[in-house]
Amino acid sequence: MTNPREHSSAVAHMFGGIARFYDLLNRILSIGLDQYWRKELARNVLPGEKGLVLDLAAGTLDVSLAIRHRFPQTTVLAFDFCLPMLRLGRPKLRGDNKKMILPVAADALSLPLADCSVDCITIAFGIRNILPRHQAFREMLRVLRPGGRACILEFGSGRERIWGGLYNLYLNRVLPGIGAFFSKDKEAYQYLSRTICAFPEAPVLEKEMQEAGFVRTGFSKLTSGIVCLHLGEKPV
């Protein structure tokens, strides 16, 4: 079994190496759809009474900014275990976002937050990189207030044949090639392809969330299932 600390360290190092190309490649590899997907994620946020949202795997802060754009009264804790990603995102913070989005280097498996301290949690394209997932789900539930919502945006499983198998071909052949061309890091985008292909199908992930303790779970498929948005709430 992979050691969680070693896995987290390796993934953080890998993302640190491609951080300066990350936003550009997101736009290219998704044909700009990544911005639409993040807006859909933000649209499903429940700010709650405190208006305190935790954005996990915050990266270069695009999701945090989308949340603030949708809900201007919210404060967003932007946590990521890859400090170079957060550093690259900081210049995007202007005006009120400088004080209302708070980037912090932190591990999703051991969050530096009190129990029941946040109203909502988001994580976009990050749950795939966290092992073991059940521990991450437990931490999410611990810091969520009762009735708080978790919004998880992730690629659809490569185990499904999407668009007659074109998606699978794209994952295995096109994505690693384009990623390596721009970032010069072939392994990073092969890793991305491998983790999407190995990721569980949406009903399986929903069951994992239920087993962890989430209620009112559900998912919706975006862009023919290329991306799935999972929702779950902490019991009241």
Buried (B, 14 or more C-beta within 10 A) or exposed (E): EEEBEEBBEBBBEBBBBBBEBBBEBBEBBBEEBBEEBBBBBBEBBBBBEBBBBBBBBBBBBBBBBBBBEBBEEBBBBBBBBBBBBBBBBEEBBEEEBEEBBBBBBBBBBEBEBEEBBBBBBBBBBBBBBBBEBEBBBEBBBBBBBEBBBBBBBBBBBBEBEBEEEEBBEBBBEEBBEBBBEBBEBEBBBBBBBBBBBEBBBBEEBBEBBBEBBBEEBEBEBBBEBBBBBBBBBBEE
